[in-house]
């Protein structure tokens, strides 16, 4: 009769930097950045990780939107082409991540040693706790900025936050939500907008009822069987993604490199703060 050996549980540090509604940096994204730096190609970098081409671009867009400066820059090379390059800021972020990751693992190792005889059950309980605390969002567009304006209404609050030197984002939320978030001028706020809520216009003279008009350059078009995703890169390097029909792309004559505006209602913006 063979005696089964007890399973040894080991805590392995996988450092992630989260907004709590979605990961900003983690092992997969760092390896993607390192591969972009190595190959200078998003398609080759995606294969090396591995990730799908679309998932790789989604990750790059998310990181660029949440970072103080772009981590990756893309060069236009046609409807589906173009190269990618890691910025100096991106290289510094990788170096910092790897240094902190090493310190993090050493701290985890010290914690495991202190757990003593109850290590197995304690490790499992700790892993369960981490899973329960992890949350993600389905919103494609994630931004972070400081509040630059608050206007109080009878039932709602208008909130303005600075995305970059050229763009502000406007959100309208309920009074109860504003009080719960404890919003103040200068406070850092995360903003989320679903891609289907974003419309695209190309005529600078066009007028809409939407409060948010973010002009930039079409940097990517991912075609699907029914609709397509269009990514617009703002002057500051942040990206806005919209889901539109193929007819809309044809009617607007959208192509990589063309000027376009991402339009969405202030009520379509979801705000979150992390204390």
Secondary structure, DSSP 8 states (H G I E B T S, - for coil): ----------------EE-SSSEEE-HHHHHHHHHHHHHS-HHHHHHHHT--HHHHHHHHHHHHHHSSS-SEEE---SSS---EEE-HHHHHHHHHHHHHHHHHHHHHHHHHHHHGGGHHHHHHHHHHHHHHH------SEEEEEEEEEEEE-SSEEEEEEE-SSS-EEEEEEEHHHHHHHT--TT-EEEEEE-GGG-EEE--TT---S-SEEEEEEEEEEEE-SSEEEEEEEETTS-EEEEEEEHHHHHHHT--TT-EEEEEE-GGG-EEE---
